[in-house]
């Protein structure tokens, strides 16, 4: 399968490029005025005029596991003029039909193809990228399968289920050269970016403490729900829905259970859900996108962690200013700043907030989707690339391990292990159900 690199248009002096793929053929045909068949009058929108985007410049997108959250993010993709959505893969017929209707209505045709098996849709060589918004039990495996099939990936979070899978995800995308964007869209929102910039440029002084909202600090094993009769496979393919997760009997409540198998077999995953947003932002503020804290300890209803550089990370549910969901706070020797999903920023002194720009609340994904599409076209690194996602998730998984064991753990980011701690090390990975090896 040839990698599509979205190169810049060739110079008029060299109209014929060596490689000829679908995009190259369409662009070339339009440049030289192909006259092989009628009609010979090409609509302006096809040529990229009148606000349209030429086919050679479009990102052809497919979707895997598109439910409520996925439909919102898909809507952000569909409003971008250089996106063409062509296929939906979902184990649930109801969702396949809903997404097909959405796409066909958008384009005024009936072209959106439907698939139940991820392997079939990944085999299409005309699709450049995939939006993956399955349950968390599928996120990492589906993303790595897509990368190995030559596709770029925008994946909802949490992106991985354990430390080992986080490392594997980063390695696969590094090796295949595919573009990855974790759905941690707050990395692309102005208020969070402004606060992080204050921390990274030293405006707060030497960082002392970072605060992240975990969205809960409890962990528990997922267990089984009461068995119920399985529906027909065309309606819901239960075996494919489970995918790499441990087998359990069918129960309808699990189909809409967003909290199913978030990490290490844990329901809720402790700090993994919101943590994959908030801890991620703290990682960025601390210039720690390539590492993780070295100590984790549950204490006083909070999770206390410490980086090798001495900066502390505290995950807490209480004590926040009324700034909306997903708040973070960065404290340095010379000042502090706090922000959240309502788009407001509060700081220790008004001067820190000069030049902060217009308020944008409600944590929209538009900016993050655009960052991904630009990465697909330029082959550049996205804000939440696979390496960034790897370490933010490792920090969350290590915190979960400390919470699950209810004691302090020490972590070595270079070896990605808990030195001399066999009980903690066993929780770094888990078995995947055959045949779902990424």
Phi and psi in degrees as a GROMACS rama.xvg file:
@    title "Ramachandran Plot"
@    xaxis  label "Phi"
@    yaxis  label "Psi"
@TYPE xy
-81.5806  137.89  UNK-2
-77.1331  132.471  UNK-3
-96.7444  117.531  UNK-4
-104.644  2.13759  UNK-5
47.6991  59.2783  UNK-6
-70.136  161.776  UNK-7
-65.6347  154.017  UNK-8
-59.6388  136.378  UNK-9
-61.1711  155.202  UNK-10
-64.03  147.261  UNK-11
-57.9427  -23.0122  UNK-12
-80.0141  -13.3871  UNK-13
-134.524  71.9097  UNK-14
-71.8228  -15.2002  UNK-15
-111.857  113.177  UNK-16
-83.0436  156.348  UNK-17
-64.1771  -39.2616  UNK-18
-92.4818  143.709  UNK-19
-128.05  102.959  UNK-20
-116.688  -169.81  UNK-21
-59.4185  -47.1041  UNK-22
-65.0621  -41.9683  UNK-23
-62.2027  -40.789  UNK-24
-63.8104  -46.5445  UNK-25
-63.1525  -44.1782  UNK-26
-63.5706  -42.1689  UNK-27
-65.8825  -42.9411  UNK-28
-61.4883  -40.3581  UNK-29
-69.4804  -34.9401  UNK-30
-68.4083  -41.4054  UNK-31
-92.3665  1.15349  UNK-32
71.5945  58.5358  UNK-33
-56.2616  137.012  UNK-34
-128.101  31.4029  UNK-35
-73.353  -25.0263  UNK-36
-152.308  157.039  UNK-37
-81.0639  153.496  UNK-38
-80.8988  154.708  UNK-39
-93.7646  -5.82578  UNK-40
-92.7515  113.624  UNK-41
-93.4225  126.405  UNK-42
-57.6257  144.666  UNK-43
-58.9781  -35.1812  UNK-44
-65.0966  -29.6517  UNK-45
-69.4217  -33.6738  UNK-46
-80.3623  -2.2552  UNK-47
92.1813  8.25121  UNK-48
-91.2139  173.253  UNK-49
55.7863  34.1562  UNK-50
83.1547  -3.46653  UNK-51
-80.272  168.888  UNK-52
-121.172  127.988  UNK-53
-60.6836  145.075  UNK-54
-52.8292  -34.3071  UNK-55
-66.9424  -16.4611  UNK-56
-105.755  2.24968  UNK-57
-86.295  146.681  UNK-58
-93.5352  116.914  UNK-59
-84.6559  121.062  UNK-60
-117.119  143.136  UNK-61
-123.004  161.819  UNK-62
-123.878  142.93  UNK-63
-128.309  116.925  UNK-64
69.5949  60.9539  UNK-65
-100.523  100.62  UNK-66
-105.326  -139.224  UNK-67
-64.5315  -55.2222  UNK-68
-63.6751  -42.2157  UNK-69
-61.3539  -37.2983  UNK-70
-67.4149  -33.7201  UNK-71
-64.4705  -48.5866  UNK-72
-65.8152  -38.6868  UNK-73
-59.4677  -39.2232  UNK-74
-59.4475  -35.7672  UNK-75
-66.5309  -37.8566  UNK-76
-67.3697  -44.433  UNK-77
-64.9205  -24.4947  UNK-78
-80.0473  -9.16878  UNK-79
-83.0584  126.674  UNK-80
-67.2871  -17.4283  UNK-81
-100.51  22.6033  UNK-82
-113.931  136.619  UNK-83
-125.836  109.73  UNK-84
-90.2761  125.399  UNK-85
-124.373  -12.8346  UNK-86
-156.606  142.782  UNK-87
-123.24  131.944  UNK-88
-119.63  121.736  UNK-89
-154.107  144.7  UNK-90
-78.3316  -6.45958  UNK-91
-111.547  122.48  UNK-92
-61.0032  -39.4372  UNK-93
-57.5664  -40.8513  UNK-94
-77.0057  -36.3971  UNK-95
-58.0252  -47.2292  UNK-96
-64.6751  -39.7424  UNK-97
-64.7884  -42.1048  UNK-98
-71.7691  -38.4495  UNK-99
-60.0609  -44.1345  UNK-100
-61.5195  -40.7181  UNK-101
-61.4373  -46.9677  UNK-102
-69.4011  -44.8726  UNK-103
-64.0524  -36.3136  UNK-104
-65.8189  -40.3442  UNK-105
-60.1906  -44.7946  UNK-106
-96.2895  -7.54403  UNK-107
68.8534  34.5262  UNK-108
-145.724  -166.883  UNK-109
-128.608  36.1927  UNK-110
-87.0538  -15.7335  UNK-111
-65.753  118.879  UNK-112
-83.5604  152.608  UNK-113
-118.374  139.61  UNK-114
-139.276  149.795  UNK-115
-105.145  -30.9919  UNK-116
-103.549  122.702  UNK-117
-57.3799  -32.5987  UNK-118
-64.8559  -31.1933  UNK-119
-73.6208  -43.1169  UNK-120
-72.4216  -32.1396  UNK-121
-68.6971  -19.8985  UNK-122
-76.7204  -11.5108  UNK-123
-72.0268  124.613  UNK-124
-88.5584  1.2482  UNK-125
-97.7284  -1.22823  UNK-126
-99.3605  128.242  UNK-127
-87.0806  -37.8201  UNK-128
-148.629  160.053  UNK-129
-130.578  139.728  UNK-130
-92.8425  119.376  UNK-131
-110.846  115.984  UNK-132
-136.898  39.1243  UNK-133
-70.5939  -172.677  UNK-134
-69.2973  158.074  UNK-135
-57.5903  -25.4797  UNK-136
-63.4919  -19.2277  UNK-137
-104.199  -17.7904  UNK-138
-51.4922  -57.1623  UNK-139
-67.8947  -45.4796  UNK-140
-62.5627  -45.5014  UNK-141
-63.1448  -40.4469  UNK-142
-63.0928  -43.7798  UNK-143
-70.9837  -35.9311  UNK-144
-61.7487  -41.2589  UNK-145
-64.572  -43.659  UNK-146
-61.507  -42.1633  UNK-147
-69.0059  -21.1664  UNK-148
-88.302  5.34552  UNK-149
85.2706  24.0538  UNK-150
-110.408  147.99  UNK-151
-85.4284  157.788  UNK-152
-138.434  131.305  UNK-153
-109.558  114.249  UNK-154
-119.64  130.916  UNK-155
-67.455  162.031  UNK-156
-106.269  164.413  UNK-157
-65.3067  138.379  UNK-158
-81.6138  -23.1268  UNK-159
-136.485  165.022  UNK-160
-106.777  -10.8359  UNK-161
-164.489  175.489  UNK-162
-63.502  -46.0013  UNK-163
-61.7134  -41.1012  UNK-164
-68.4166  -32.4945  UNK-165
-62.3928  -45.6693  UNK-166
-64.578  -39.8699  UNK-167
-65.3284  -41.7025  UNK-168
-58.2794  -48.6507  UNK-169
-61.8333  -40.9947  UNK-170
-65.8372  -41.0277  UNK-171
-64.5986  -44.2945  UNK-172
-72.0946  -31.3259  UNK-173
-66.524  -42.8002  UNK-174
-72.4026  -37.9635  UNK-175
-84.4844  -16.1745  UNK-176
73.2081  17.5123  UNK-177
-84.366  158.583  UNK-178
-90.8964  134.681  UNK-179
-129.395  140.689  UNK-180
-135.172  116.57  UNK-181
-73.1044  147.326  UNK-182
-77.8441  35.1151  UNK-183
-89.4523  73.0696  UNK-184
-67.1916  -13.6354  UNK-185
-67.2507  -17.3566  UNK-186
-64.7421  -16.4397  UNK-187
-112.98  12.6353  UNK-188
-101.283  135.643  UNK-189
-56.3859  -41.8727  UNK-190
-66.6296  -41.4219  UNK-191
-68.6507  -40.6714  UNK-192
-64.0067  -37.5129  UNK-193
-65.0731  -45.5503  UNK-194
-62.4094  -42.1169  UNK-195
-65.3445  -36.9161  UNK-196
-64.0148  -38.5324  UNK-197
-58.972  -42.5904  UNK-198
-69.2984  -43.9523  UNK-199
-72.1732  -29.1439  UNK-200
-90.0158  5.23522  UNK-201
79.9322  11.1509  UNK-202
-66.1883  -21.5767  UNK-203
-95.8985  0.550467  UNK-204
80.7678  -172.694  UNK-205
-60.2468  125.911  UNK-206
-64.1198  135.754  UNK-207
-112.703  -50.8313  UNK-208
-140.04  134.602  UNK-209
-113.549  135.256  UNK-210
-116.257  134.189  UNK-211
-129.27  143.789  UNK-212
-90.3501  119.23  UNK-213
-86.9915  -14.043  UNK-214
72.1878  24.3491  UNK-215
123.998  145.912  UNK-216
-124.802  15.4652  UNK-217
-94.6978  149.685  UNK-218
-130.966  149.215  UNK-219
-157.855  153.876  UNK-220
-74.0865  146.988  UNK-221
-72.1632  -38.6382  UNK-222
67.4649  -165.567  UNK-223
-117.77  142.912  UNK-224
-87.373  167.708  UNK-225
-62.1511  134.391  UNK-226
-63.101  141.232  UNK-227
-133.95  157.924  UNK-228
-61.4886  135.34  UNK-229
-73.1135  140.572  UNK-230
-74.4338  169.374  UNK-231
-56.8296  146.581  UNK-232
-61.5187  -30.7672  UNK-233
-71.1161  -25.3344  UNK-234
-81.8174  -48.2658  UNK-235
-148.31  116.667  UNK-236
-90.5343  95.3786  UNK-237
-62.6512  -39.7704  UNK-238
-63.095  -43.1536  UNK-239
-70.2357  -31.9723  UNK-240
-63.7703  -42.2717  UNK-241
-65.7543  -41.4675  UNK-242
54.624  -124.562  UNK-243
-78.0687  -6.49327  UNK-244
-72.5326  156.36  UNK-245
-58.4733  141.221  UNK-246
-65.325  146.136  UNK-247
-155.8  159.916  UNK-248
-66.2535  154.949  UNK-249
-65.2729  138.138  UNK-250
-149.273  126.153  UNK-251
-59.2282  -32.9649  UNK-252
-60.276  -28.8993  UNK-253
-69.4494  -25.367  UNK-254
-61.192  -35.7704  UNK-255
-104.789  12.8786  UNK-256
-83.1995  92.7023  UNK-257
-61.1611  -23.7131  UNK-258
-88.8735  8.67837  UNK-259
-68.7694  125.721  UNK-260
48.9731  61.5898  UNK-261
-80.4096  -24.0197  UNK-262
179.752  129.013  UNK-263
58.6323  26.5281  UNK-264
77.8049  10.6804  UNK-265
-94.3999  134.843  UNK-266
-76.6932  132.924  UNK-267
82.0548  -35.8592  UNK-268
65.8129  22.0292  UNK-269
56.764  -118.283  UNK-270
-87.0939  8.61712  UNK-271
-73.1501  -34.6448  UNK-272
-68.2424  -72.4073  UNK-273
-68.2252  -30.9609  UNK-274
-57.7553  -33.4156  UNK-275
-68.7192  -11.9387  UNK-276
-94.935  -59.6864  UNK-277
-73.0567  -43.9476  UNK-278
-63.1743  -38.0207  UNK-279
-56.936  -43.0529  UNK-280
-66.8927  -37.4473  UNK-281
-67.2559  -37.9961  UNK-282
-57.2986  -46.7853  UNK-283
-64.0172  -44.8563  UNK-284
-59.8688  -32.1329  UNK-285
-92.8731  11.0157  UNK-286
52.1565  42.1165  UNK-287
-117.591  31.7577  UNK-288
-70.0104  -7.10183  UNK-289
-120.514  23.2822  UNK-290
-157.565  -169.539  UNK-291
-152.846  164.158  UNK-292
-57.8896  156.285  UNK-293
-102.74  -11.5911  UNK-294
-138.072  145.132  UNK-295
-141.257  131.979  UNK-296
-148.896  122.875  UNK-297
-71.3848  130.238  UNK-298
-158.598  127.273  UNK-299
55.3137  41.8758  UNK-300
73.0425  14.0189  UNK-301
-130.054  171.921  UNK-302
-116.45  118.241  UNK-303
-103.059  128.827  UNK-304
-130.036  160.853  UNK-305
-140.163  133.528  UNK-306
-84.9438  163.001  UNK-307
-61.4878  -27.6614  UNK-308
-82.5604  4.14755  UNK-309
95.236  -15.5297  UNK-310
-65.5887  135.965  UNK-311
-95.1701  148.302  UNK-312
-124.093  123.044  UNK-313
-121.014  123.686  UNK-314
-98.0753  118.9  UNK-315
-141.627  150.202  UNK-316
-94.9907  -25.2733  UNK-317
-111.745  168.115  UNK-318
89.6168  17.4384  UNK-319
-96.2694  151.304  UNK-320
-69.778  156.038  UNK-321
-77.0363  74.9852  UNK-322
-117.674  18.31  UNK-323
93.3102  -176.132  UNK-324
-73.1932  167.917  UNK-325
54.5361  47.6344  UNK-326
-77.8611  154.683  UNK-327
-137.282  154.817  UNK-328
-141.434  132.327  UNK-329
-118.888  123.563  UNK-330
-117.91  128.916  UNK-331
-122.124  -178.931  UNK-332
-65.9786  -22.9354  UNK-333
-114.413  -1.52137  UNK-334
169.714  177.841  UNK-335
-145.52  160.803  UNK-336
-144.434  144.232  UNK-337
-137.352  142.733  UNK-338
-151.874  166.334  UNK-339
-157.466  -165.732  UNK-340
-71.9156  -11.4762  UNK-341
-80.3034  -3.25432  UNK-342
89.7525  -8.50374  UNK-343
-80.0032  155.477  UNK-344
-125.502  138.682  UNK-345
-126.963  134.992  UNK-346
-135.399  167.81  UNK-347
-68.9222  -22.7199  UNK-348
-145.721  143  UNK-349
-57.8183  -31.4945  UNK-350
-61.4328  -27.5468  UNK-351
-65.7558  -24.1711  UNK-352
-98.1017  5.97199  UNK-353
-63.4458  132.286  UNK-354
79.7735  18.9285  UNK-355
-73.6947  -14.723  UNK-356
84.0596  -178.009  UNK-357
-71.16  148.348  UNK-358
-76.9746  133.487  UNK-359
-130.274  110.991  UNK-360
-105.847  171.557  UNK-361
89.8427  9.84189  UNK-362
40.0325  56.0122  UNK-363
-66.2992  153.41  UNK-364
-96.6317  -1.01783  UNK-365
-54.6138  -48.0937  UNK-366
-64.153  -38.3654  UNK-367
-69.6998  -40.0144  UNK-368
-62.1885  -42.4507  UNK-369
-64.6017  -38.6973  UNK-370
-60.9143  -39.8145  UNK-371
-64.9144  -47.347  UNK-372
-62.319  -38.9203  UNK-373
-63.9267  -37.6984  UNK-374
-65.0213  -38.6961  UNK-375
-60.6523  -41.3076  UNK-376
-77.2388  -36.9833  UNK-377
-95.965  -12.1264  UNK-378
64.4482  25.4232  UNK-379
-86.1098  170.968  UNK-380
-83.9589  135.012  UNK-381
-81.8938  168.843  UNK-382
-65.9413  -33.4305  UNK-383
-116.928  53.3687  UNK-384
-67.0155  177.215  UNK-385
-64.2749  -33.061  UNK-386
-70.065  -43.749  UNK-387
-59.155  -48.3108  UNK-388
-62.1786  -38.9593  UNK-389
-55.2195  -52.57  UNK-390
-76.4605  -33.84  UNK-391
-63.3585  -40.5829  UNK-392
-71.3653  -37.2202  UNK-393
-59.7244  -42.4833  UNK-394
-59.1121  -41.4669  UNK-395
-68.6746  -42.5733  UNK-396
-63.956  -41.6316  UNK-397
-64.4004  -39.0783  UNK-398
-63.0152  -40.722  UNK-399
-62.9887  -37.5053  UNK-400
-63.955  -43.086  UNK-401
-62.5589  -40.1088  UNK-402
-66.1969  -42.4031  UNK-403
-66.1584  -40.2348  UNK-404
-81.8194  -13.4704  UNK-405
56.7507  46.0534  UNK-406
-161.761  170.3  UNK-407
-71.7616  139.447  UNK-408
-129.289  149.489  UNK-409
-112.342  133.176  UNK-410
-122.663  138.379  UNK-411
-105.595  103.416  UNK-412
-64.4958  -25.5913  UNK-413
-72.1214  -40.5916  UNK-414
-96.2341  -10.5298  UNK-415
53.3835  51.3031  UNK-416
-147.736  165.254  UNK-417
-100.291  100.651  UNK-418
-55.6734  123.368  UNK-419
68.5032  12.7691  UNK-420
-116.233  86.2466  UNK-421
-62.611  -38.078  UNK-422
-63.3895  -43.1661  UNK-423
-72.1955  -38.8852  UNK-424
-63.214  -31.1166  UNK-425
-66.0875  -20.8916  UNK-426
-90.9844  5.70907  UNK-427
-74.5072  -18.2904  UNK-428
-149.574  174.054  UNK-429
-152.654  158.285  UNK-430
-72.2288  145.214  UNK-431
-104.286  142.307  UNK-432
-72.8864  133.123  UNK-433
-63.349  147.559  UNK-434
-97.6024  26.3742  UNK-435
-88.5161  74.9976  UNK-436
-103.354  125.653  UNK-437
